[in-house]
Amino acid sequence: MSFLLGLASFFLSQILLRLPLLNLLTEEAFFQVLLKQHYLLMGLGLALSAGLFEETSRYLFRKFLLKNKSDYSQALIFGLGHGIMEALYILGPLVKVYPLSLLLPSLAERILAILIHMSLSLVIWQGFKQKKEEAFLLLAILIHGLIDFSIPLGSYLNSTALIYMLLLIQSLALFTYTGSILIKERKRP
């Protein structure tokens, strides 16, 4: 059930809500001007909006729909579903057009993104465990936004290598943090 709810979480937060709203915005001339004149600031705003929509959805699903609310394995499975739905949405259309050999870098990036979604689910679950739900929701939104901001920052500086380096460094920091959560949980009687 956690996996299916993770799939639904991404579908609702991005495909049904955020992306249609962004499509409406991008049709507006003022938004296009802002994007050209303030690329990095707008890139940060868009990155944070991804965090806001996805992490709020993750939080609401955790709060209202999941039964064993303190189970971290449930968080990982939920994050796996969330990340796989995103991968299917992004890579699905490309698989029909490009040979798999050309998609290998994208597949590697998607695997990293799935691991990030699993880790962000742990952050949300940790908030409930510590009874600091809103603080950890805000933390997850910020982490998500900063990771996503790697893309516009690297694009602005015309450096794909920078994008991947930032993604890797931020992911390792996130994995270290969430790994420590899991290790502490295993040590508890």
PyMOL CGO cylinders between C-alpha atoms (Angstrom):
from pymol import cmd
from pymol.cgo import CYLINDER

trace = [
    CYLINDER, 0.00, 0.00, 0.00, 2.84, 2.42, 0.82, 0.3, 1, 1, 1, 1, 1, 1,
    CYLINDER, 2.84, 2.42, 0.82, 4.29, 1.98, -2.68, 0.3, 1, 1, 1, 1, 1, 1,
    CYLINDER, 4.29, 1.98, -2.68, 0.96, 2.77, -4.35, 0.3, 1, 1, 1, 1, 1, 1,
    CYLINDER, 0.96, 2.77, -4.35, 0.44, 5.79, -2.12, 0.3, 1, 1, 1, 1, 1, 1,
    CYLINDER, 0.44, 5.79, -2.12, 3.93, 6.98, -3.08, 0.3, 1, 1, 1, 1, 1, 1,
    CYLINDER, 3.93, 6.98, -3.08, 2.99, 6.70, -6.76, 0.3, 1, 1, 1, 1, 1, 1,
    CYLINDER, 2.99, 6.70, -6.76, -0.21, 8.64, -6.06, 0.3, 1, 1, 1, 1, 1, 1,
    CYLINDER, -0.21, 8.64, -6.06, 1.65, 11.29, -4.08, 0.3, 1, 1, 1, 1, 1, 1,
    CYLINDER, 1.65, 11.29, -4.08, 3.85, 12.25, -7.03, 0.3, 1, 1, 1, 1, 1, 1,
    CYLINDER, 3.85, 12.25, -7.03, 0.96, 12.00, -9.47, 0.3, 1, 1, 1, 1, 1, 1,
    CYLINDER, 0.96, 12.00, -9.47, -1.22, 14.35, -7.43, 0.3, 1, 1, 1, 1, 1, 1,
    CYLINDER, -1.22, 14.35, -7.43, 1.45, 16.83, -6.37, 0.3, 1, 1, 1, 1, 1, 1,
    CYLINDER, 1.45, 16.83, -6.37, 3.17, 17.24, -9.73, 0.3, 1, 1, 1, 1, 1, 1,
    CYLINDER, 3.17, 17.24, -9.73, 1.10, 15.92, -12.61, 0.3, 1, 1, 1, 1, 1, 1,
    CYLINDER, 1.10, 15.92, -12.61, -2.30, 17.09, -11.39, 0.3, 1, 1, 1, 1, 1, 1,
    CYLINDER, -2.30, 17.09, -11.39, -1.35, 20.23, -9.45, 0.3, 1, 1, 1, 1, 1, 1,
    CYLINDER, -1.35, 20.23, -9.45, 2.08, 21.84, -9.88, 0.3, 1, 1, 1, 1, 1, 1,
    CYLINDER, 2.08, 21.84, -9.88, 2.81, 21.19, -13.55, 0.3, 1, 1, 1, 1, 1, 1,
    CYLINDER, 2.81, 21.19, -13.55, -0.56, 22.44, -14.84, 0.3, 1, 1, 1, 1, 1, 1,
    CYLINDER, -0.56, 22.44, -14.84, -0.13, 25.58, -12.72, 0.3, 1, 1, 1, 1, 1, 1,
    CYLINDER, -0.13, 25.58, -12.72, 3.37, 26.10, -14.11, 0.3, 1, 1, 1, 1, 1, 1,
    CYLINDER, 3.37, 26.10, -14.11, 2.07, 25.60, -17.65, 0.3, 1, 1, 1, 1, 1, 1,
    CYLINDER, 2.07, 25.60, -17.65, -0.47, 28.37, -17.06, 0.3, 1, 1, 1, 1, 1, 1,
    CYLINDER, -0.47, 28.37, -17.06, 2.26, 30.63, -15.68, 0.3, 1, 1, 1, 1, 1, 1,
    CYLINDER, 2.26, 30.63, -15.68, 4.66, 30.03, -18.57, 0.3, 1, 1, 1, 1, 1, 1,
    CYLINDER, 4.66, 30.03, -18.57, 1.99, 31.21, -20.99, 0.3, 1, 1, 1, 1, 1, 1,
    CYLINDER, 1.99, 31.21, -20.99, 2.01, 34.62, -19.30, 0.3, 1, 1, 1, 1, 1, 1,
    CYLINDER, 2.01, 34.62, -19.30, 4.35, 37.25, -20.75, 0.3, 1, 1, 1, 1, 1, 1,
    CYLINDER, 4.35, 37.25, -20.75, 5.31, 38.64, -17.31, 0.3, 1, 1, 1, 1, 1, 1,
    CYLINDER, 5.31, 38.64, -17.31, 6.52, 35.21, -16.22, 0.3, 1, 1, 1, 1, 1, 1,
    CYLINDER, 6.52, 35.21, -16.22, 8.63, 34.77, -19.34, 0.3, 1, 1, 1, 1, 1, 1,
    CYLINDER, 8.63, 34.77, -19.34, 10.19, 38.20, -18.77, 0.3, 1, 1, 1, 1, 1, 1,
    CYLINDER, 10.19, 38.20, -18.77, 10.93, 37.39, -15.12, 0.3, 1, 1, 1, 1, 1, 1,
    CYLINDER, 10.93, 37.39, -15.12, 12.47, 34.09, -16.12, 0.3, 1, 1, 1, 1, 1, 1,
    CYLINDER, 12.47, 34.09, -16.12, 14.80, 35.79, -18.61, 0.3, 1, 1, 1, 1, 1, 1,
    CYLINDER, 14.80, 35.79, -18.61, 15.73, 38.72, -16.39, 0.3, 1, 1, 1, 1, 1, 1,
    CYLINDER, 15.73, 38.72, -16.39, 16.07, 36.83, -13.11, 0.3, 1, 1, 1, 1, 1, 1,
    CYLINDER, 16.07, 36.83, -13.11, 16.93, 33.30, -14.21, 0.3, 1, 1, 1, 1, 1, 1,
    CYLINDER, 16.93, 33.30, -14.21, 18.62, 32.18, -10.99, 0.3, 1, 1, 1, 1, 1, 1,
    CYLINDER, 18.62, 32.18, -10.99, 16.02, 33.70, -8.69, 0.3, 1, 1, 1, 1, 1, 1,
    CYLINDER, 16.02, 33.70, -8.69, 13.20, 32.18, -10.72, 0.3, 1, 1, 1, 1, 1, 1,
    CYLINDER, 13.20, 32.18, -10.72, 15.10, 28.88, -10.86, 0.3, 1, 1, 1, 1, 1, 1,
    CYLINDER, 15.10, 28.88, -10.86, 15.31, 28.90, -7.08, 0.3, 1, 1, 1, 1, 1, 1,
    CYLINDER, 15.31, 28.90, -7.08, 11.59, 29.69, -6.83, 0.3, 1, 1, 1, 1, 1, 1,
    CYLINDER, 11.59, 29.69, -6.83, 10.69, 26.87, -9.20, 0.3, 1, 1, 1, 1, 1, 1,
    CYLINDER, 10.69, 26.87, -9.20, 12.96, 24.46, -7.34, 0.3, 1, 1, 1, 1, 1, 1,
    CYLINDER, 12.96, 24.46, -7.34, 11.38, 25.39, -4.02, 0.3, 1, 1, 1, 1, 1, 1,
    CYLINDER, 11.38, 25.39, -4.02, 7.92, 25.04, -5.55, 0.3, 1, 1, 1, 1, 1, 1,
    CYLINDER, 7.92, 25.04, -5.55, 8.77, 21.42, -6.44, 0.3, 1, 1, 1, 1, 1, 1,
    CYLINDER, 8.77, 21.42, -6.44, 9.78, 20.90, -2.82, 0.3, 1, 1, 1, 1, 1, 1,
    CYLINDER, 9.78, 20.90, -2.82, 6.66, 22.64, -1.53, 0.3, 1, 1, 1, 1, 1, 1,
    CYLINDER, 6.66, 22.64, -1.53, 4.26, 20.57, -3.62, 0.3, 1, 1, 1, 1, 1, 1,
    CYLINDER, 4.26, 20.57, -3.62, 5.98, 17.20, -3.29, 0.3, 1, 1, 1, 1, 1, 1,
    CYLINDER, 5.98, 17.20, -3.29, 6.94, 17.40, 0.37, 0.3, 1, 1, 1, 1, 1, 1,
    CYLINDER, 6.94, 17.40, 0.37, 3.56, 18.75, 1.42, 0.3, 1, 1, 1, 1, 1, 1,
    CYLINDER, 3.56, 18.75, 1.42, 1.96, 15.88, -0.44, 0.3, 1, 1, 1, 1, 1, 1,
    CYLINDER, 1.96, 15.88, -0.44, 4.34, 13.42, 1.22, 0.3, 1, 1, 1, 1, 1, 1,
    CYLINDER, 4.34, 13.42, 1.22, 3.49, 14.98, 4.61, 0.3, 1, 1, 1, 1, 1, 1,
    CYLINDER, 3.49, 14.98, 4.61, -0.28, 14.82, 4.02, 0.3, 1, 1, 1, 1, 1, 1,
    CYLINDER, -0.28, 14.82, 4.02, -0.16, 11.23, 2.79, 0.3, 1, 1, 1, 1, 1, 1,
    CYLINDER, -0.16, 11.23, 2.79, 1.89, 10.28, 5.86, 0.3, 1, 1, 1, 1, 1, 1,
    CYLINDER, 1.89, 10.28, 5.86, -0.43, 12.12, 8.23, 0.3, 1, 1, 1, 1, 1, 1,
    CYLINDER, -0.43, 12.12, 8.23, -3.77, 10.92, 6.91, 0.3, 1, 1, 1, 1, 1, 1,
    CYLINDER, -3.77, 10.92, 6.91, -3.38, 7.74, 4.87, 0.3, 1, 1, 1, 1, 1, 1,
    CYLINDER, -3.38, 7.74, 4.87, -0.59, 5.57, 6.22, 0.3, 1, 1, 1, 1, 1, 1,
    CYLINDER, -0.59, 5.57, 6.22, -1.32, 3.11, 9.01, 0.3, 1, 1, 1, 1, 1, 1,
    CYLINDER, -1.32, 3.11, 9.01, 1.94, 2.19, 10.76, 0.3, 1, 1, 1, 1, 1, 1,
    CYLINDER, 1.94, 2.19, 10.76, 3.14, 5.74, 11.00, 0.3, 1, 1, 1, 1, 1, 1,
    CYLINDER, 3.14, 5.74, 11.00, 6.45, 5.16, 12.76, 0.3, 1, 1, 1, 1, 1, 1,
    CYLINDER, 6.45, 5.16, 12.76, 7.73, 2.42, 10.44, 0.3, 1, 1, 1, 1, 1, 1,
    CYLINDER, 7.73, 2.42, 10.44, 10.76, 3.67, 8.50, 0.3, 1, 1, 1, 1, 1, 1,
    CYLINDER, 10.76, 3.67, 8.50, 10.54, 0.80, 6.02, 0.3, 1, 1, 1, 1, 1, 1,
    CYLINDER, 10.54, 0.80, 6.02, 7.14, 2.23, 5.10, 0.3, 1, 1, 1, 1, 1, 1,
    CYLINDER, 7.14, 2.23, 5.10, 8.81, 5.59, 4.47, 0.3, 1, 1, 1, 1, 1, 1,
    CYLINDER, 8.81, 5.59, 4.47, 11.37, 4.00, 2.16, 0.3, 1, 1, 1, 1, 1, 1,
    CYLINDER, 11.37, 4.00, 2.16, 8.73, 2.09, 0.19, 0.3, 1, 1, 1, 1, 1, 1,
    CYLINDER, 8.73, 2.09, 0.19, 6.59, 5.23, -0.08, 0.3, 1, 1, 1, 1, 1, 1,
    CYLINDER, 6.59, 5.23, -0.08, 9.60, 7.20, -1.36, 0.3, 1, 1, 1, 1, 1, 1,
    CYLINDER, 9.60, 7.20, -1.36, 10.39, 4.42, -3.83, 0.3, 1, 1, 1, 1, 1, 1,
    CYLINDER, 10.39, 4.42, -3.83, 6.87, 4.66, -5.27, 0.3, 1, 1, 1, 1, 1, 1,
    CYLINDER, 6.87, 4.66, -5.27, 7.09, 8.45, -5.41, 0.3, 1, 1, 1, 1, 1, 1,
    CYLINDER, 7.09, 8.45, -5.41, 10.45, 8.33, -7.20, 0.3, 1, 1, 1, 1, 1, 1,
    CYLINDER, 10.45, 8.33, -7.20, 9.43, 5.61, -9.65, 0.3, 1, 1, 1, 1, 1, 1,
    CYLINDER, 9.43, 5.61, -9.65, 6.34, 7.58, -10.68, 0.3, 1, 1, 1, 1, 1, 1,
    CYLINDER, 6.34, 7.58, -10.68, 8.55, 10.59, -11.35, 0.3, 1, 1, 1, 1, 1, 1,
    CYLINDER, 8.55, 10.59, -11.35, 10.97, 8.43, -13.37, 0.3, 1, 1, 1, 1, 1, 1,
    CYLINDER, 10.97, 8.43, -13.37, 8.12, 6.98, -15.44, 0.3, 1, 1, 1, 1, 1, 1,
    CYLINDER, 8.12, 6.98, -15.44, 6.75, 10.47, -16.07, 0.3, 1, 1, 1, 1, 1, 1,
    CYLINDER, 6.75, 10.47, -16.07, 10.12, 11.87, -17.15, 0.3, 1, 1, 1, 1, 1, 1,
    CYLINDER, 10.12, 11.87, -17.15, 11.66, 8.89, -18.95, 0.3, 1, 1, 1, 1, 1, 1,
    CYLINDER, 11.66, 8.89, -18.95, 8.53, 7.18, -20.28, 0.3, 1, 1, 1, 1, 1, 1,
    CYLINDER, 8.53, 7.18, -20.28, 8.18, 9.36, -23.38, 0.3, 1, 1, 1, 1, 1, 1,
    CYLINDER, 8.18, 9.36, -23.38, 11.95, 9.22, -24.06, 0.3, 1, 1, 1, 1, 1, 1,
    CYLINDER, 11.95, 9.22, -24.06, 12.11, 5.41, -24.05, 0.3, 1, 1, 1, 1, 1, 1,
    CYLINDER, 12.11, 5.41, -24.05, 9.83, 5.39, -27.10, 0.3, 1, 1, 1, 1, 1, 1,
    CYLINDER, 9.83, 5.39, -27.10, 12.13, 7.72, -29.05, 0.3, 1, 1, 1, 1, 1, 1,
    CYLINDER, 12.13, 7.72, -29.05, 15.73, 7.07, -28.02, 0.3, 1, 1, 1, 1, 1, 1,
    CYLINDER, 15.73, 7.07, -28.02, 17.79, 3.89, -27.75, 0.3, 1, 1, 1, 1, 1, 1,
    CYLINDER, 17.79, 3.89, -27.75, 18.56, 2.76, -24.22, 0.3, 1, 1, 1, 1, 1, 1,
    CYLINDER, 18.56, 2.76, -24.22, 22.27, 3.45, -24.70, 0.3, 1, 1, 1, 1, 1, 1,
    CYLINDER, 22.27, 3.45, -24.70, 21.56, 7.18, -25.06, 0.3, 1, 1, 1, 1, 1, 1,
    CYLINDER, 21.56, 7.18, -25.06, 19.38, 7.17, -21.95, 0.3, 1, 1, 1, 1, 1, 1,
    CYLINDER, 19.38, 7.17, -21.95, 21.98, 5.68, -19.58, 0.3, 1, 1, 1, 1, 1, 1,
    CYLINDER, 21.98, 5.68, -19.58, 22.99, 9.06, -18.03, 0.3, 1, 1, 1, 1, 1, 1,
    CYLINDER, 22.99, 9.06, -18.03, 19.30, 9.88, -17.54, 0.3, 1, 1, 1, 1, 1, 1,
    CYLINDER, 19.30, 9.88, -17.54, 18.68, 6.46, -15.99, 0.3, 1, 1, 1, 1, 1, 1,
    CYLINDER, 18.68, 6.46, -15.99, 21.58, 6.99, -13.57, 0.3, 1, 1, 1, 1, 1, 1,
    CYLINDER, 21.58, 6.99, -13.57, 20.22, 10.41, -12.61, 0.3, 1, 1, 1, 1, 1, 1,
    CYLINDER, 20.22, 10.41, -12.61, 16.75, 8.92, -12.06, 0.3, 1, 1, 1, 1, 1, 1,
    CYLINDER, 16.75, 8.92, -12.06, 18.16, 6.21, -9.78, 0.3, 1, 1, 1, 1, 1, 1,
    CYLINDER, 18.16, 6.21, -9.78, 19.80, 8.96, -7.74, 0.3, 1, 1, 1, 1, 1, 1,
    CYLINDER, 19.80, 8.96, -7.74, 16.49, 10.87, -7.70, 0.3, 1, 1, 1, 1, 1, 1,
    CYLINDER, 16.49, 10.87, -7.70, 14.64, 7.78, -6.45, 0.3, 1, 1, 1, 1, 1, 1,
    CYLINDER, 14.64, 7.78, -6.45, 17.13, 7.44, -3.59, 0.3, 1, 1, 1, 1, 1, 1,
    CYLINDER, 17.13, 7.44, -3.59, 16.62, 11.13, -2.81, 0.3, 1, 1, 1, 1, 1, 1,
    CYLINDER, 16.62, 11.13, -2.81, 12.84, 10.62, -2.66, 0.3, 1, 1, 1, 1, 1, 1,
    CYLINDER, 12.84, 10.62, -2.66, 13.31, 7.68, -0.33, 0.3, 1, 1, 1, 1, 1, 1,
    CYLINDER, 13.31, 7.68, -0.33, 15.52, 9.82, 1.92, 0.3, 1, 1, 1, 1, 1, 1,
    CYLINDER, 15.52, 9.82, 1.92, 13.10, 12.75, 1.89, 0.3, 1, 1, 1, 1, 1, 1,
    CYLINDER, 13.10, 12.75, 1.89, 10.34, 10.39, 3.00, 0.3, 1, 1, 1, 1, 1, 1,
    CYLINDER, 10.34, 10.39, 3.00, 12.54, 9.46, 5.97, 0.3, 1, 1, 1, 1, 1, 1,
    CYLINDER, 12.54, 9.46, 5.97, 12.91, 13.15, 6.82, 0.3, 1, 1, 1, 1, 1, 1,
    CYLINDER, 12.91, 13.15, 6.82, 9.12, 13.57, 6.88, 0.3, 1, 1, 1, 1, 1, 1,
    CYLINDER, 9.12, 13.57, 6.88, 8.65, 10.39, 8.94, 0.3, 1, 1, 1, 1, 1, 1,
    CYLINDER, 8.65, 10.39, 8.94, 11.34, 11.57, 11.38, 0.3, 1, 1, 1, 1, 1, 1,
    CYLINDER, 11.34, 11.57, 11.38, 9.35, 14.75, 11.94, 0.3, 1, 1, 1, 1, 1, 1,
    CYLINDER, 9.35, 14.75, 11.94, 6.35, 12.72, 13.03, 0.3, 1, 1, 1, 1, 1, 1,
    CYLINDER, 6.35, 12.72, 13.03, 8.50, 10.50, 15.21, 0.3, 1, 1, 1, 1, 1, 1,
    CYLINDER, 8.50, 10.50, 15.21, 9.98, 13.53, 17.00, 0.3, 1, 1, 1, 1, 1, 1,
    CYLINDER, 9.98, 13.53, 17.00, 6.62, 15.34, 17.08, 0.3, 1, 1, 1, 1, 1, 1,
    CYLINDER, 6.62, 15.34, 17.08, 8.10, 18.21, 15.07, 0.3, 1, 1, 1, 1, 1, 1,
    CYLINDER, 8.10, 18.21, 15.07, 6.12, 17.58, 11.91, 0.3, 1, 1, 1, 1, 1, 1,
    CYLINDER, 6.12, 17.58, 11.91, 6.08, 21.14, 10.56, 0.3, 1, 1, 1, 1, 1, 1,
    CYLINDER, 6.08, 21.14, 10.56, 9.78, 21.76, 11.24, 0.3, 1, 1, 1, 1, 1, 1,
    CYLINDER, 9.78, 21.76, 11.24, 10.76, 18.61, 9.37, 0.3, 1, 1, 1, 1, 1, 1,
    CYLINDER, 10.76, 18.61, 9.37, 8.32, 19.44, 6.56, 0.3, 1, 1, 1, 1, 1, 1,
    CYLINDER, 8.32, 19.44, 6.56, 10.07, 22.78, 6.16, 0.3, 1, 1, 1, 1, 1, 1,
    CYLINDER, 10.07, 22.78, 6.16, 13.45, 21.02, 6.27, 0.3, 1, 1, 1, 1, 1, 1,
    CYLINDER, 13.45, 21.02, 6.27, 12.34, 18.57, 3.56, 0.3, 1, 1, 1, 1, 1, 1,
    CYLINDER, 12.34, 18.57, 3.56, 11.04, 21.42, 1.37, 0.3, 1, 1, 1, 1, 1, 1,
    CYLINDER, 11.04, 21.42, 1.37, 14.36, 23.27, 1.70, 0.3, 1, 1, 1, 1, 1, 1,
    CYLINDER, 14.36, 23.27, 1.70, 16.45, 20.16, 1.01, 0.3, 1, 1, 1, 1, 1, 1,
    CYLINDER, 16.45, 20.16, 1.01, 14.31, 19.28, -2.00, 0.3, 1, 1, 1, 1, 1, 1,
    CYLINDER, 14.31, 19.28, -2.00, 14.48, 22.84, -3.31, 0.3, 1, 1, 1, 1, 1, 1,
    CYLINDER, 14.48, 22.84, -3.31, 18.26, 23.10, -2.91, 0.3, 1, 1, 1, 1, 1, 1,
    CYLINDER, 18.26, 23.10, -2.91, 18.83, 19.80, -4.67, 0.3, 1, 1, 1, 1, 1, 1,
    CYLINDER, 18.83, 19.80, -4.67, 16.54, 20.83, -7.54, 0.3, 1, 1, 1, 1, 1, 1,
    CYLINDER, 16.54, 20.83, -7.54, 18.24, 24.24, -7.71, 0.3, 1, 1, 1, 1, 1, 1,
    CYLINDER, 18.24, 24.24, -7.71, 21.42, 22.47, -8.87, 0.3, 1, 1, 1, 1, 1, 1,
    CYLINDER, 21.42, 22.47, -8.87, 19.88, 22.25, -12.34, 0.3, 1, 1, 1, 1, 1, 1,
    CYLINDER, 19.88, 22.25, -12.34, 19.19, 25.95, -13.02, 0.3, 1, 1, 1, 1, 1, 1,
    CYLINDER, 19.19, 25.95, -13.02, 22.47, 26.93, -11.32, 0.3, 1, 1, 1, 1, 1, 1,
    CYLINDER, 22.47, 26.93, -11.32, 24.50, 24.52, -13.47, 0.3, 1, 1, 1, 1, 1, 1,
    CYLINDER, 24.50, 24.52, -13.47, 22.57, 25.58, -16.57, 0.3, 1, 1, 1, 1, 1, 1,
    CYLINDER, 22.57, 25.58, -16.57, 23.19, 29.25, -15.83, 0.3, 1, 1, 1, 1, 1, 1,
    CYLINDER, 23.19, 29.25, -15.83, 26.91, 28.54, -15.50, 0.3, 1, 1, 1, 1, 1, 1,
    CYLINDER, 26.91, 28.54, -15.50, 26.75, 26.30, -18.58, 0.3, 1, 1, 1, 1, 1, 1,
    CYLINDER, 26.75, 26.30, -18.58, 28.18, 23.35, -16.68, 0.3, 1, 1, 1, 1, 1, 1,
    CYLINDER, 28.18, 23.35, -16.68, 26.60, 19.91, -16.74, 0.3, 1, 1, 1, 1, 1, 1,
    CYLINDER, 26.60, 19.91, -16.74, 29.52, 18.72, -14.61, 0.3, 1, 1, 1, 1, 1, 1,
    CYLINDER, 29.52, 18.72, -14.61, 28.55, 21.23, -11.91, 0.3, 1, 1, 1, 1, 1, 1,
    CYLINDER, 28.55, 21.23, -11.91, 24.97, 19.96, -11.94, 0.3, 1, 1, 1, 1, 1, 1,
    CYLINDER, 24.97, 19.96, -11.94, 26.10, 16.37, -11.38, 0.3, 1, 1, 1, 1, 1, 1,
    CYLINDER, 26.10, 16.37, -11.38, 28.72, 17.37, -8.81, 0.3, 1, 1, 1, 1, 1, 1,
    CYLINDER, 28.72, 17.37, -8.81, 26.16, 19.36, -6.77, 0.3, 1, 1, 1, 1, 1, 1,
    CYLINDER, 26.16, 19.36, -6.77, 23.59, 16.58, -7.03, 0.3, 1, 1, 1, 1, 1, 1,
    CYLINDER, 23.59, 16.58, -7.03, 26.14, 14.05, -5.86, 0.3, 1, 1, 1, 1, 1, 1,
    CYLINDER, 26.14, 14.05, -5.86, 27.44, 16.16, -2.93, 0.3, 1, 1, 1, 1, 1, 1,
    CYLINDER, 27.44, 16.16, -2.93, 23.95, 17.12, -1.74, 0.3, 1, 1, 1, 1, 1, 1,
    CYLINDER, 23.95, 17.12, -1.74, 22.71, 13.55, -2.13, 0.3, 1, 1, 1, 1, 1, 1,
    CYLINDER, 22.71, 13.55, -2.13, 25.62, 12.16, -0.13, 0.3, 1, 1, 1, 1, 1, 1,
    CYLINDER, 25.62, 12.16, -0.13, 24.93, 14.66, 2.66, 0.3, 1, 1, 1, 1, 1, 1,
    CYLINDER, 24.93, 14.66, 2.66, 21.23, 13.72, 2.63, 0.3, 1, 1, 1, 1, 1, 1,
    CYLINDER, 21.23, 13.72, 2.63, 22.02, 9.99, 2.57, 0.3, 1, 1, 1, 1, 1, 1,
    CYLINDER, 22.02, 9.99, 2.57, 24.45, 10.40, 5.47, 0.3, 1, 1, 1, 1, 1, 1,
    CYLINDER, 24.45, 10.40, 5.47, 21.79, 12.17, 7.51, 0.3, 1, 1, 1, 1, 1, 1,
    CYLINDER, 21.79, 12.17, 7.51, 19.01, 9.72, 6.72, 0.3, 1, 1, 1, 1, 1, 1,
    CYLINDER, 19.01, 9.72, 6.72, 21.39, 6.78, 7.13, 0.3, 1, 1, 1, 1, 1, 1,
    CYLINDER, 21.39, 6.78, 7.13, 22.11, 7.99, 10.65, 0.3, 1, 1, 1, 1, 1, 1,
    CYLINDER, 22.11, 7.99, 10.65, 18.35, 7.98, 11.33, 0.3, 1, 1, 1, 1, 1, 1,
    CYLINDER, 18.35, 7.98, 11.33, 18.14, 4.35, 10.25, 0.3, 1, 1, 1, 1, 1, 1,
    CYLINDER, 18.14, 4.35, 10.25, 21.22, 3.34, 12.24, 0.3, 1, 1, 1, 1, 1, 1,
    CYLINDER, 21.22, 3.34, 12.24, 19.88, 4.97, 15.42, 0.3, 1, 1, 1, 1, 1, 1,
    CYLINDER, 19.88, 4.97, 15.42, 16.54, 3.27, 14.88, 0.3, 1, 1, 1, 1, 1, 1,
    CYLINDER, 16.54, 3.27, 14.88, 18.17, -0.17, 14.54, 0.3, 1, 1, 1, 1, 1, 1,
    CYLINDER, 18.17, -0.17, 14.54, 20.08, 0.31, 17.80, 0.3, 1, 1, 1, 1, 1, 1,
    CYLINDER, 20.08, 0.31, 17.80, 16.90, 1.00, 19.78, 0.3, 1, 1, 1, 1, 1, 1,
    CYLINDER, 16.90, 1.00, 19.78, 15.54, -1.99, 21.72, 0.3, 1, 1, 1, 1, 1, 1,
]
cmd.load_cgo(trace, "trace")
